[in-house]
Amino acid sequence: MGKRVALALLCLGMFMLLVAGCGGKAPEKEQTLEEKVDAILATMTPAEKVGQMVTIGVRGETADEDSLYMLHQYHIGGVVLFDRNMKTAEQTKNLIDGLQKNAGEKVPLFIGVDEEGGDVVRGAAFLEPPPSQQSLGNEGETTRIGGSASRTAKALKKLGFNVNFAPVADVGESSRDFSSDPESVQKFVLAAAQGYEENRMLYALKHFPGIGRGTVDSHEEVSTIDATAEDMAARDLLPFQAVIDEKQPEDYFILVSHLKYTAYDKENPASLSKVIQTDLLREKLGYRGIIITDDVEMGALAKHYDFRTIGKRAVEAGADIVLVCHEYPHETDVYLGILDAVESGEIPMDRIDASVRRILTAKLLHLSGEATAS
């Protein structure tokens, strides 16, 4: 009888040790990505959600009082840097680190830059400028295009960038375009996309639905494209459709232009057009990732609309992020235009939640560790 008691006590002791080792609980099931996104979304106020949908430019070379005020007051979700912000590699890295550390506790910032190559480069004093897309396209080697994108991604990531606003997917003859042949552009854009993806760098195809036919600089004024829908589908849309069909939507943005396309919408530029962003890009082409506008301070929009209206109408059209790059008062007005429309019920909260889910999904997949843990 004594042996049985001793054996029972031994078994009980082993059981207690096992329970203690497991914390007394069954292992918790790891959350899926969707569950993590929903958990963060559930903690966010309407003001915080709207902030995620605005990407701004800042004025200084450090994370100064003005830039931090914008981040904190308006819960801004992304920042794009220009040469005015980038003097040396160390200074640029410190600026990005300072912005990320002050991004808030829930999610990190998208930190973007326009490093296309050729005439559109930033930080040329310390970053080796990539070749122009036209020169790469003329060589016709996809391995060279993919390698150039990969080198660019590596260099940008060392500084803290996580989004490059490239490659240009337009079919045209400018130095920014790979080619005037749509099938070549399709092939070259896919090669560039692969180079970015290999380095976990988010990239942005631009400028949907294609500005290769444009004759007026959008920085100055709106341009109208009178091509038929059939012509657009056979040429301009092909590179975008190729990436949509072959790539994961969480890995890239599509940046929408400010041009008018009469085949789709005779009244509104693409960045304010529901027909182009929602009906064409989302529903017809099947894109499920982040839609971002081109800079709304360009003359094509700024000369015709006030900034509160621009913010509201861009989101109503289908944009997930409104890009406003230069002046703090304009950035503030874009944010407030969206928030006012949400608070008045003009923009339903489920519309905002759909965009913020896409943004949070991309951030959790690509930006882990770049800000305070959520």
ZALO-285330 format. One record per residue (C-alpha): residue number from 1; y, x, z; residue in one letter. Coordinates in nm, 4 decimals. Example, Ala and Ser with C-alpha at 12.3 -4.5 7.8 and 13.67 -1.06 7.14 Angstrom:
<sites>
+-----+----------+----------+----------+------+
: seq :       py :       px :       pz : type :
+-----+----------+----------+----------+------+
:   1 :  -0.4500 :   1.2300 :   0.7800 :    A :
:   2 :  -0.1060 :   1.3670 :   0.7140 :    S :
+-----+----------+----------+----------+------+
</sites>
This chain:
<sites>
+-----+----------+----------+----------+------+
: seq :       py :       px :       pz : type :
+-----+----------+----------+----------+------+
:   1 :   0.0000 :   0.0000 :   0.0000 :    M :
:   2 :   0.2357 :   0.2883 :   0.0793 :    G :
:   3 :   0.1761 :   0.4376 :  -0.2666 :    K :
:   4 :   0.2678 :   0.1070 :  -0.4326 :    R :
:   5 :   0.5921 :   0.0865 :  -0.2367 :    V :
:   6 :   0.6757 :   0.4449 :  -0.3263 :    A :
:   7 :   0.6030 :   0.3757 :  -0.6934 :    L :
:   8 :   0.8150 :   0.0609 :  -0.6854 :    A :
:   9 :   1.1031 :   0.2476 :  -0.5267 :    L :
:  10 :   1.0708 :   0.5217 :  -0.7882 :    L :
:  11 :   1.0799 :   0.2668 :  -1.0700 :    C :
:  12 :   1.3791 :   0.0908 :  -0.9126 :    L :
:  13 :   1.5607 :   0.4214 :  -0.8829 :    G :
:  14 :   1.4941 :   0.5049 :  -1.2456 :    M :
:  15 :   1.6189 :   0.1599 :  -1.3494 :    F :
:  16 :   1.9385 :   0.2011 :  -1.1466 :    M :
:  17 :   1.9997 :   0.5410 :  -1.3051 :    L :
:  18 :   1.9491 :   0.3898 :  -1.6484 :    L :
:  19 :   2.1911 :   0.1057 :  -1.5718 :    V :
:  20 :   2.4458 :   0.3482 :  -1.4308 :    A :
:  21 :   2.4145 :   0.5663 :  -1.7403 :    G :
:  22 :   2.4865 :   0.2668 :  -1.9607 :    C :
:  23 :   2.7809 :   0.1580 :  -1.7508 :    G :
:  24 :   2.5878 :  -0.1520 :  -1.6556 :    G :
:  25 :   2.6664 :  -0.3089 :  -1.9937 :    K :
:  26 :   2.5023 :  -0.3399 :  -2.3305 :    A :
:  27 :   2.6739 :  -0.1153 :  -2.5879 :    P :
:  28 :   2.9739 :  -0.2889 :  -2.7385 :    E :
:  29 :   2.9573 :  -0.3657 :  -3.1080 :    K :
:  30 :   3.2063 :  -0.1551 :  -3.3033 :    E :
:  31 :   3.4832 :  -0.3587 :  -3.4622 :    Q :
:  32 :   3.4903 :  -0.3925 :  -3.8369 :    T :
:  33 :   3.8025 :  -0.2903 :  -4.0259 :    L :
:  34 :   3.8927 :  -0.6550 :  -4.0748 :    E :
:  35 :   3.8554 :  -0.7215 :  -3.7012 :    E :
:  36 :   4.0766 :  -0.4234 :  -3.6165 :    K :
:  37 :   4.3426 :  -0.5473 :  -3.8572 :    V :
:  38 :   4.3298 :  -0.8979 :  -3.7128 :    D :
:  39 :   4.3519 :  -0.7610 :  -3.3572 :    A :
:  40 :   4.6710 :  -0.5682 :  -3.4380 :    I :
:  41 :   4.8170 :  -0.8586 :  -3.6344 :    L :
:  42 :   4.7614 :  -1.0899 :  -3.3381 :    A :
:  43 :   4.9855 :  -0.8708 :  -3.1193 :    T :
:  44 :   5.2753 :  -0.8591 :  -3.3656 :    M :
:  45 :   5.5914 :  -1.0676 :  -3.3498 :    T :
:  46 :   5.7436 :  -1.2151 :  -3.6681 :    P :
:  47 :   6.0146 :  -0.9459 :  -3.6504 :    A :
:  48 :   5.7507 :  -0.6707 :  -3.6359 :    E :
:  49 :   5.5567 :  -0.8206 :  -3.9244 :    K :
:  50 :   5.8644 :  -0.8381 :  -4.1451 :    V :
:  51 :   5.9497 :  -0.4779 :  -4.0574 :    G :
:  52 :   5.6160 :  -0.3644 :  -4.1991 :    Q :
:  53 :   5.7237 :  -0.5172 :  -4.5308 :    M :
:  54 :   6.0341 :  -0.2982 :  -4.5696 :    V :
:  55 :   6.0384 :   0.0685 :  -4.6725 :    T :
:  56 :   6.3730 :   0.2458 :  -4.6398 :    I :
:  57 :   6.5476 :   0.5728 :  -4.7112 :    G :
:  58 :   6.7195 :   0.7666 :  -4.4331 :    V :
:  59 :   7.0339 :   0.9758 :  -4.4567 :    R :
:  60 :   6.9799 :   1.2901 :  -4.2526 :    G :
:  61 :   6.7636 :   1.6009 :  -4.2303 :    E :
:  62 :   6.6376 :   1.5132 :  -3.8815 :    T :
:  63 :   6.5098 :   1.2032 :  -3.7084 :    A :
:  64 :   6.8604 :   1.1258 :  -3.5894 :    D :
:  65 :   7.0144 :   0.8364 :  -3.3996 :    E :
:  66 :   7.0807 :   0.6284 :  -3.7115 :    D :
:  67 :   6.7321 :   0.6590 :  -3.8600 :    S :
:  68 :   6.5627 :   0.5945 :  -3.5252 :    L :
:  69 :   6.7824 :   0.2898 :  -3.4708 :    Y :
:  70 :   6.6534 :   0.1471 :  -3.8008 :    M :
:  71 :   6.2924 :   0.2133 :  -3.7034 :    L :
:  72 :   6.3270 :   0.0601 :  -3.3578 :    H :
:  73 :   6.5665 :  -0.2262 :  -3.4235 :    Q :
:  74 :   6.3942 :  -0.3514 :  -3.7380 :    Y :
:  75 :   6.0374 :  -0.2259 :  -3.6841 :    H :
:  76 :   6.0454 :  -0.0565 :  -4.0244 :    I :
:  77 :   5.7056 :   0.0168 :  -4.1761 :    G :
:  78 :   5.7824 :   0.2937 :  -4.4233 :    G :
:  79 :   6.0284 :   0.5685 :  -4.5153 :    V :
:  80 :   6.0859 :   0.7417 :  -4.8488 :    V :
:  81 :   6.2456 :   1.0872 :  -4.8553 :    L :
:  82 :   6.4754 :   1.2436 :  -5.1153 :    F :
:  83 :   6.6258 :   1.5869 :  -5.1738 :    D :
:  84 :   6.9035 :   1.4950 :  -4.9305 :    R :
:  85 :   6.6361 :   1.4951 :  -4.6589 :    N :
:  86 :   6.4341 :   1.7988 :  -4.7743 :    M :
:  87 :   6.5895 :   2.1467 :  -4.7365 :    K :
:  88 :   6.2945 :   2.3598 :  -4.6239 :    T :
:  89 :   5.9254 :   2.3036 :  -4.5691 :    A :
:  90 :   5.9530 :   2.3441 :  -4.1900 :    E :
:  91 :   6.2557 :   2.1139 :  -4.1658 :    Q :
:  92 :   6.0856 :   1.8474 :  -4.3812 :    T :
:  93 :   5.7697 :   1.8619 :  -4.1715 :    K :
:  94 :   5.9737 :   1.8332 :  -3.8512 :    N :
:  95 :   6.1624 :   1.5350 :  -3.9913 :    L :
:  96 :   5.8406 :   1.3556 :  -4.0834 :    I :
:  97 :   5.6852 :   1.4379 :  -3.7450 :    D :
:  98 :   5.9952 :   1.3037 :  -3.5696 :    G :
:  99 :   5.9878 :   0.9813 :  -3.7695 :    L :
: 100 :   5.6170 :   0.9263 :  -3.7065 :    Q :
: 101 :   5.6461 :   0.9920 :  -3.3328 :    K :
: 102 :   5.9135 :   0.7241 :  -3.3134 :    N :
: 103 :   5.7374 :   0.4716 :  -3.5363 :    A :
: 104 :   5.6272 :   0.2507 :  -3.2487 :    G :
: 105 :   5.2979 :   0.2053 :  -3.0733 :    E :
: 106 :   5.1089 :  -0.0212 :  -3.3136 :    K :
: 107 :   5.0893 :   0.1429 :  -3.6546 :    V :
: 108 :   5.2173 :   0.4612 :  -3.8209 :    P :
: 109 :   5.4683 :   0.4800 :  -4.1043 :    L :
: 110 :   5.4093 :   0.5122 :  -4.4727 :    F :
: 111 :   5.6037 :   0.8294 :  -4.5589 :    I :
: 112 :   5.6570 :   0.8473 :  -4.9335 :    G :
: 113 :   5.8196 :   1.0659 :  -5.1965 :    V :
: 114 :   5.8698 :   1.0689 :  -5.5753 :    D :
: 115 :   5.6791 :   1.3790 :  -5.6848 :    E :
: 116 :   5.5939 :   1.2793 :  -6.0416 :    E :
: 117 :   5.6509 :   1.6153 :  -6.2074 :    G :
: 118 :   5.8905 :   1.7307 :  -6.4765 :    G :
: 119 :   6.2362 :   1.5861 :  -6.4232 :    D :
: 120 :   6.1375 :   1.3758 :  -6.1212 :    V :
: 121 :   6.0503 :   1.6102 :  -5.8347 :    V :
: 122 :   6.1671 :   1.6625 :  -5.4772 :    R :
: 123 :   6.1972 :   1.9732 :  -5.2612 :    G :
: 124 :   6.1786 :   2.2119 :  -5.5565 :    A :
: 125 :   6.3079 :   2.4952 :  -5.3362 :    A :
: 126 :   5.9792 :   2.5048 :  -5.1471 :    F :
: 127 :   5.7354 :   2.2821 :  -5.3387 :    L :
: 128 :   5.5982 :   2.3995 :  -5.6726 :    E :
: 129 :   5.7065 :   2.1273 :  -5.9189 :    P :
: 130 :   5.4156 :   1.9643 :  -6.1029 :    P :
: 131 :   5.4281 :   1.9683 :  -6.4841 :    P :
: 132 :   5.5755 :   1.6623 :  -6.6513 :    S :
: 133 :   5.3315 :   1.3867 :  -6.7311 :    Q :
: 134 :   5.4213 :   1.4185 :  -7.0989 :    Q :
: 135 :   5.3260 :   1.7882 :  -7.1064 :    S :
: 136 :   4.9979 :   1.7152 :  -6.9297 :    L :
: 137 :   4.9294 :   1.4285 :  -7.1664 :    G :
: 138 :   4.9995 :   1.6468 :  -7.4696 :    N :
: 139 :   4.7317 :   1.8893 :  -7.3506 :    E :
: 140 :   4.4933 :   1.5957 :  -7.3306 :    G :
: 141 :   4.2669 :   1.7391 :  -7.0591 :    E :
: 142 :   4.1732 :   1.4958 :  -6.7835 :    T :
: 143 :   4.0486 :   1.7786 :  -6.5611 :    T :
: 144 :   4.3929 :   1.9402 :  -6.5700 :    R :
: 145 :   4.5611 :   1.6084 :  -6.4890 :    I :
: 146 :   4.3263 :   1.5434 :  -6.1995 :    G :
: 147 :   4.3761 :   1.8994 :  -6.0757 :    G :
: 148 :   4.7537 :   1.8663 :  -6.0873 :    S :
: 149 :   4.7398 :   1.5437 :  -5.8840 :    A :
: 150 :   4.5050 :   1.7090 :  -5.6351 :    S :
: 151 :   4.7346 :   2.0101 :  -5.5860 :    R :
: 152 :   5.0340 :   1.7812 :  -5.5449 :    T :
: 153 :   4.8495 :   1.5733 :  -5.2865 :    A :
: 154 :   4.7472 :   1.8805 :  -5.0868 :    K :
: 155 :   5.1019 :   2.0186 :  -5.0834 :    A :
: 156 :   5.2529 :   1.6853 :  -4.9774 :    L :
: 157 :   4.9955 :   1.6224 :  -4.7065 :    K :
: 158 :   5.0701 :   1.9588 :  -4.5456 :    K :
: 159 :   5.4240 :   1.8343 :  -4.4896 :    L :
: 160 :   5.3116 :   1.4968 :  -4.3534 :    G :
: 161 :   5.3587 :   1.2717 :  -4.6571 :    F :
: 162 :   5.0935 :   1.0059 :  -4.7069 :    N :
: 163 :   5.2230 :   0.8244 :  -5.0192 :    V :
: 164 :   5.3267 :   0.9679 :  -5.3540 :    N :
: 165 :   5.5111 :   0.7330 :  -5.5884 :    F :
: 166 :   5.3119 :   0.8520 :  -5.8886 :    A :
: 167 :   5.1517 :   0.8454 :  -6.1398 :    P :
: 168 :   5.3671 :   0.6714 :  -6.4000 :    V :
: 169 :   5.1371 :   0.4288 :  -6.5821 :    A :
: 170 :   5.3891 :   0.3303 :  -6.8496 :    D :
: 171 :   5.2976 :   0.3648 :  -7.2157 :    V :
: 172 :   5.5889 :   0.5395 :  -7.3829 :    G :
: 173 :   5.7465 :   0.8524 :  -7.5247 :    E :
: 174 :   5.9627 :   0.9816 :  -7.2389 :    S :
: 175 :   5.8874 :   1.2960 :  -7.0397 :    S :
: 176 :   5.7695 :   1.0720 :  -6.7551 :    R :
: 177 :   5.4949 :   0.9137 :  -6.9668 :    D :
: 178 :   5.1521 :   1.0593 :  -7.0359 :    F :
: 179 :   5.1439 :   0.9188 :  -7.3881 :    S :
: 180 :   5.2500 :   0.6419 :  -7.6257 :    S :
: 181 :   4.8807 :   0.5674 :  -7.6824 :    D :
: 182 :   4.7578 :   0.3087 :  -7.4284 :    P :
: 183 :   4.3969 :   0.4259 :  -7.4243 :    E :
: 184 :   4.5071 :   0.7822 :  -7.3522 :    S :
: 185 :   4.7375 :   0.6665 :  -7.0714 :    V :
: 186 :   4.4519 :   0.4639 :  -6.9256 :    Q :
: 187 :   4.2268 :   0.7699 :  -6.9199 :    K :
: 188 :   4.4946 :   1.0033 :  -6.7819 :    F :
: 189 :   4.6063 :   0.7649 :  -6.5075 :    V :
: 190 :   4.2463 :   0.7311 :  -6.3885 :    L :
: 191 :   4.2184 :   1.1110 :  -6.3765 :    A :
: 192 :   4.5370 :   1.1382 :  -6.1692 :    A :
: 193 :   4.4150 :   0.8613 :  -5.9382 :    A :
: 194 :   4.0956 :   1.0541 :  -5.8768 :    Q :
: 195 :   4.2927 :   1.3648 :  -5.7819 :    G :
: 196 :   4.4903 :   1.1725 :  -5.5209 :    Y :
: 197 :   4.1836 :   0.9935 :  -5.3846 :    E :
: 198 :   3.9925 :   1.3187 :  -5.3364 :    E :
: 199 :   4.2671 :   1.4188 :  -5.0929 :    N :
: 200 :   4.3052 :   1.0770 :  -4.9269 :    R :
: 201 :   4.6621 :   1.0468 :  -5.0525 :    M :
: 202 :   4.7889 :   0.6989 :  -5.1296 :    L :
: 203 :   4.9474 :   0.6757 :  -5.4734 :    Y :
: 204 :   5.1607 :   0.4193 :  -5.6566 :    A :
: 205 :   5.1152 :   0.3134 :  -6.0174 :    L :
: 206 :   5.4503 :   0.2390 :  -6.1749 :    K :
: 207 :   5.6312 :   0.0486 :  -6.3219 :    H :
: 208 :   5.4392 :  -0.2787 :  -6.3618 :    F :
: 209 :   5.4070 :  -0.4435 :  -6.6083 :    P :
: 210 :   5.5341 :  -0.1364 :  -6.7960 :    G :
: 211 :   5.8781 :  -0.0003 :  -6.8830 :    I :
: 212 :   5.7796 :   0.2119 :  -7.1807 :    G :
: 213 :   5.9509 :  -0.0339 :  -7.4154 :    R :
: 214 :   6.2741 :  -0.0407 :  -7.2111 :    G :
: 215 :   6.6023 :   0.0750 :  -7.3622 :    T :
: 216 :   6.8325 :   0.0477 :  -7.0588 :    V :
: 217 :   6.8098 :   0.2520 :  -6.7374 :    D :
: 218 :   6.7259 :   0.0121 :  -6.4506 :    S :
: 219 :   6.9421 :   0.2232 :  -6.2206 :    H :
: 220 :   7.2395 :   0.0902 :  -6.4176 :    E :
: 221 :   7.1499 :  -0.2540 :  -6.5511 :    E :
: 222 :   6.8660 :  -0.4918 :  -6.6329 :    V :
: 223 :   6.6724 :  -0.4458 :  -6.9557 :    S :
: 224 :   6.4865 :  -0.7207 :  -7.1384 :    T :
: 225 :   6.1465 :  -0.6719 :  -7.3045 :    I :
: 226 :   6.0742 :  -0.9260 :  -7.5767 :    D :
: 227 :   5.7151 :  -0.8230 :  -7.6531 :    A :
: 228 :   5.4616 :  -1.1056 :  -7.6675 :    T :
: 229 :   5.2037 :  -1.1517 :  -7.3952 :    A :
: 230 :   4.9376 :  -1.0415 :  -7.6450 :    E :
: 231 :   5.1259 :  -0.7193 :  -7.7215 :    D :
: 232 :   5.1786 :  -0.6493 :  -7.3514 :    M :
: 233 :   4.8087 :  -0.7041 :  -7.2795 :    A :
: 234 :   4.6995 :  -0.4788 :  -7.5640 :    A :
: 235 :   4.9292 :  -0.1931 :  -7.4661 :    R :
: 236 :   5.1357 :  -0.1988 :  -7.1470 :    D :
: 237 :   4.8880 :  -0.3624 :  -6.9108 :    L :
: 238 :   4.5866 :  -0.1512 :  -7.0071 :    L :
: 239 :   4.6432 :   0.1425 :  -6.7666 :    P :
: 240 :   4.7074 :  -0.0911 :  -6.4725 :    F :
: 241 :   4.4035 :  -0.3024 :  -6.5559 :    Q :
: 242 :   4.1826 :   0.0083 :  -6.5756 :    A :
: 243 :   4.2735 :   0.1190 :  -6.2235 :    V :
: 244 :   4.2418 :  -0.2354 :  -6.0870 :    I :
: 245 :   3.8929 :  -0.2610 :  -6.2360 :    D :
: 246 :   3.7678 :   0.0790 :  -6.1198 :    E :
: 247 :   3.9452 :   0.1660 :  -5.7934 :    K :
: 248 :   3.9488 :   0.0258 :  -5.4413 :    Q :
: 249 :   4.2669 :  -0.1783 :  -5.3779 :    P :
: 250 :   4.3300 :  -0.0145 :  -5.0388 :    E :
: 251 :   4.3777 :   0.3266 :  -5.2021 :    D :
: 252 :   4.6956 :   0.2653 :  -5.4018 :    Y :
: 253 :   5.0096 :   0.0562 :  -5.4496 :    F :
: 254 :   5.1421 :  -0.1036 :  -5.7654 :    I :
: 255 :   5.5190 :  -0.0672 :  -5.7985 :    L :
: 256 :   5.6928 :  -0.3471 :  -5.9877 :    V :
: 257 :   5.9894 :  -0.2867 :  -6.2191 :    S :
: 258 :   6.3258 :  -0.4624 :  -6.2408 :    H :
: 259 :   6.2976 :  -0.5368 :  -6.6135 :    L :
: 260 :   6.2780 :  -0.8874 :  -6.7584 :    K :
: 261 :   5.9755 :  -0.9779 :  -6.9700 :    Y :
: 262 :   6.0426 :  -1.2904 :  -7.1737 :    T :
: 263 :   5.6748 :  -1.3461 :  -7.2513 :    A :
: 264 :   5.6162 :  -1.4162 :  -6.8828 :    Y :
: 265 :   5.9479 :  -1.5135 :  -6.7248 :    D :
: 266 :   6.2714 :  -1.5588 :  -6.9186 :    K :
: 267 :   6.4903 :  -1.5859 :  -6.6068 :    E :
: 268 :   6.3776 :  -1.3343 :  -6.3462 :    N :
: 269 :   6.3206 :  -0.9584 :  -6.3381 :    P :
: 270 :   5.9628 :  -0.8626 :  -6.2545 :    A :
: 271 :   6.0530 :  -0.7648 :  -5.8983 :    S :
: 272 :   6.1696 :  -1.1223 :  -5.8310 :    L :
: 273 :   5.9192 :  -1.3025 :  -6.0529 :    S :
: 274 :   5.6316 :  -1.5029 :  -5.9056 :    K :
: 275 :   5.4930 :  -1.5450 :  -6.2553 :    V :
: 276 :   5.4586 :  -1.1675 :  -6.2943 :    I :
: 277 :   5.3606 :  -1.0611 :  -5.9420 :    Q :
: 278 :   5.1427 :  -1.3517 :  -5.8321 :    T :
: 279 :   5.0250 :  -1.5304 :  -6.1455 :    D :
: 280 :   4.9786 :  -1.2226 :  -6.3651 :    L :
: 281 :   4.9111 :  -0.9284 :  -6.1339 :    L :
: 282 :   4.7270 :  -1.1036 :  -5.8527 :    R :
: 283 :   4.5515 :  -1.3925 :  -6.0234 :    E :
: 284 :   4.4977 :  -1.2852 :  -6.3846 :    K :
: 285 :   4.4468 :  -0.9098 :  -6.3388 :    L :
: 286 :   4.2772 :  -0.9487 :  -6.0004 :    G :
: 287 :   4.4789 :  -0.6959 :  -5.7992 :    Y :
: 288 :   4.4203 :  -0.7180 :  -5.4218 :    R :
: 289 :   4.6227 :  -0.4234 :  -5.2960 :    G :
: 290 :   4.9839 :  -0.3638 :  -5.1973 :    I :
: 291 :   5.2634 :  -0.4680 :  -5.4332 :    I :
: 292 :   5.5896 :  -0.2800 :  -5.3753 :    I :
: 293 :   5.9168 :  -0.3300 :  -5.5578 :    T :
: 294 :   6.1133 :  -0.0538 :  -5.7213 :    D :
: 295 :   6.4287 :   0.0420 :  -5.5289 :    D :
: 296 :   6.6289 :  -0.2806 :  -5.5037 :    V :
: 297 :   6.9578 :  -0.0914 :  -5.4852 :    E :
: 298 :   6.9307 :  -0.0185 :  -5.8569 :    M :
: 299 :   7.1988 :  -0.1816 :  -6.0683 :    G :
: 300 :   6.9461 :  -0.4075 :  -6.2396 :    A :
: 301 :   6.9279 :  -0.6086 :  -5.9157 :    L :
: 302 :   7.2220 :  -0.5014 :  -5.7003 :    A :
: 303 :   7.4793 :  -0.6044 :  -5.9628 :    K :
: 304 :   7.3418 :  -0.9585 :  -5.9765 :    H :
: 305 :   7.2148 :  -1.0539 :  -5.6285 :    Y :
: 306 :   7.3099 :  -0.9954 :  -5.2664 :    D :
: 307 :   7.0604 :  -0.8001 :  -5.0598 :    F :
: 308 :   6.9526 :  -1.0833 :  -4.8297 :    R :
: 309 :   6.8647 :  -1.2884 :  -5.1364 :    T :
: 310 :   6.6796 :  -0.9950 :  -5.2900 :    I :
: 311 :   6.4593 :  -0.9493 :  -4.9830 :    G :
: 312 :   6.3725 :  -1.3166 :  -4.9598 :    K :
: 313 :   6.3078 :  -1.3653 :  -5.3302 :    R :
: 314 :   6.0979 :  -1.0493 :  -5.3683 :    A :
: 315 :   5.8613 :  -1.1689 :  -5.0956 :    V :
: 316 :   5.8527 :  -1.5219 :  -5.2364 :    E :
: 317 :   5.7555 :  -1.3691 :  -5.5718 :    A :
: 318 :   5.4611 :  -1.1849 :  -5.4153 :    G :
: 319 :   5.5859 :  -0.8432 :  -5.3031 :    A :
: 320 :   5.4232 :  -0.6983 :  -4.9928 :    D :
: 321 :   5.6864 :  -0.4273 :  -4.9484 :    I :
: 322 :   6.0510 :  -0.4245 :  -5.0537 :    V :
: 323 :   6.1787 :  -0.0739 :  -5.1256 :    L :
: 324 :   6.5462 :  -0.0111 :  -5.0416 :    V :
: 325 :   6.6321 :   0.3550 :  -5.0465 :    C :
: 326 :   6.9892 :   0.4486 :  -4.9664 :    H :
: 327 :   7.2377 :   0.2517 :  -4.7571 :    E :
: 328 :   7.1598 :   0.1306 :  -4.4043 :    Y :
: 329 :   7.3644 :  -0.1935 :  -4.4408 :    P :
: 330 :   7.1659 :  -0.2858 :  -4.7530 :    H :
: 331 :   6.8381 :  -0.2061 :  -4.5788 :    E :
: 332 :   6.9414 :  -0.4210 :  -4.2843 :    T :
: 333 :   7.0323 :  -0.7112 :  -4.5125 :    D :
: 334 :   6.6999 :  -0.6957 :  -4.6962 :    V :
: 335 :   6.5130 :  -0.7086 :  -4.3658 :    Y :
: 336 :   6.7267 :  -0.9927 :  -4.2281 :    L :
: 337 :   6.6976 :  -1.1900 :  -4.5508 :    G :
: 338 :   6.3205 :  -1.1932 :  -4.5171 :    I :
: 339 :   6.3236 :  -1.2617 :  -4.1424 :    L :
: 340 :   6.5723 :  -1.5474 :  -4.1757 :    D :
: 341 :   6.3540 :  -1.7081 :  -4.4414 :    A :
: 342 :   6.0489 :  -1.6761 :  -4.2167 :    V :
: 343 :   6.2273 :  -1.8209 :  -3.9129 :    E :
: 344 :   6.3647 :  -2.1112 :  -4.1159 :    S :
: 345 :   6.0217 :  -2.1885 :  -4.2608 :    G :
: 346 :   6.1208 :  -2.1113 :  -4.6196 :    E :
: 347 :   5.8556 :  -1.8392 :  -4.6241 :    I :
: 348 :   5.5390 :  -1.9522 :  -4.4394 :    P :
: 349 :   5.3924 :  -1.7224 :  -4.1776 :    M :
: 350 :   5.0571 :  -1.7144 :  -4.3565 :    D :
: 351 :   5.2352 :  -1.5646 :  -4.6571 :    R :
: 352 :   5.3724 :  -1.2864 :  -4.4330 :    I :
: 353 :   5.0336 :  -1.2373 :  -4.2644 :    D :
: 354 :   4.8659 :  -1.1878 :  -4.6034 :    A :
: 355 :   5.1003 :  -0.9002 :  -4.6857 :    S :
: 356 :   5.0802 :  -0.7419 :  -4.3413 :    V :
: 357 :   4.6994 :  -0.7526 :  -4.3538 :    R :
: 358 :   4.7064 :  -0.5526 :  -4.6761 :    R :
: 359 :   4.9503 :  -0.3036 :  -4.5246 :    I :
: 360 :   4.7529 :  -0.2630 :  -4.2005 :    L :
: 361 :   4.4273 :  -0.2211 :  -4.3914 :    T :
: 362 :   4.5694 :   0.0663 :  -4.5956 :    A :
: 363 :   4.7220 :   0.2266 :  -4.2866 :    K :
: 364 :   4.4027 :   0.2095 :  -4.0812 :    L :
: 365 :   4.2028 :   0.3589 :  -4.3675 :    L :
: 366 :   4.4427 :   0.6383 :  -4.4611 :    H :
: 367 :   4.6885 :   0.7059 :  -4.1798 :    L :
: 368 :   4.4695 :   0.7307 :  -3.8695 :    S :
: 369 :   4.6073 :   0.9832 :  -3.6240 :    G :
: 370 :   4.9591 :   0.9923 :  -3.7708 :    E :
: 371 :   5.1232 :   0.7983 :  -3.4887 :    A :
: 372 :   5.0532 :   0.6716 :  -3.1411 :    T :
: 373 :   4.7138 :   0.5025 :  -3.1176 :    A :
: 374 :   4.7236 :   0.1305 :  -3.1728 :    S :
+-----+----------+----------+----------+------+
</sites>
